[in-house]
């Protein structure tokens, strides 16, 4: 491959070959989707918008679980193959730095990223308004809450998998107190995962229909020889409500507030029944990838209709070339995001 991933190999990652007659973007759905159905465990009605990663030769994940009282919390799940999941019966027992119970009021749309042998969980929570929650673990047994990085209102926080120029980097989407009808992606940096600053604008809502309302971070960016490959979500408004699709962009490796390429076309949009029909219809919401640097294979994990979890596949070289082919950038995208 002429385009390389800069990440550890994952030879046992889930994979299904591209079907014959694949049209449009080179992204295809797993034929056994959804991999997580409704009512997966006792007292949980739906799991969706969740993040997974390789762990000790198998796979582990943090899952948005809508309980039967309607309140979302994060549950831990494990899998041997990344497709069939077994969940803990109780929500993750977060503690504070002294080891005392410290459960969030609610928690949803988690991401899971390893940086320097520490696993970080990032989610949206109540911090006197919707904002970002953080916790860390080294063993998936003790989960220690950290200081909230931002004041309300903010959502869709995604941590980069390594420091850049010595700093931790996080994407987020500032919002308002409601179901935000607007939103751009911003970048913030920290020397210590506590104090965050040097905020930069990354991407605006797109010029094309499918992402014209708002955008937000998705899976943790994948480091490649071409830049940071980022799968994100874009939202449009229709006469029948919002539609969430998956898009792709490539960010500069050392200055990730600068967008190098941005695909004008969506990569995946609601088409199958489990994406179009559910608690919130017409949603494809990416939160994680599993990727193998040796083969260039990528599995995208996404929430479907706020009811299910689906998986889609692509090849690194094909998806990068597709993003480049349909590249459409604005002056705002290519700047460093300062004003």
DANORCOR-V500149 format. One record per helix or strand of 3 or more residues. SS is the DSSP state (hx for helix, st for strand). FROM is the first residue (numbers start at 0). TO is the last residue. If there is no record, write none. Layout:
# DANORCOR-V500149
ss->{SS,SS}
from->{FROM,FROM}
to->{TO,TO}
This chain:
# DANORCOR-V500149
ss->{st,st,st,st,st,st,st,st,st,st,st,hx,st,st,st,st,st,hx,st,st,st,hx,hx}
from->{43,57,71,106,117,129,142,153,166,184,195,208,213,221,226,240,258,272,282,296,307,315,330}
to->{54,66,78,114,125,136,144,158,173,189,202,210,216,223,237,250,262,275,291,303,314,324,333}
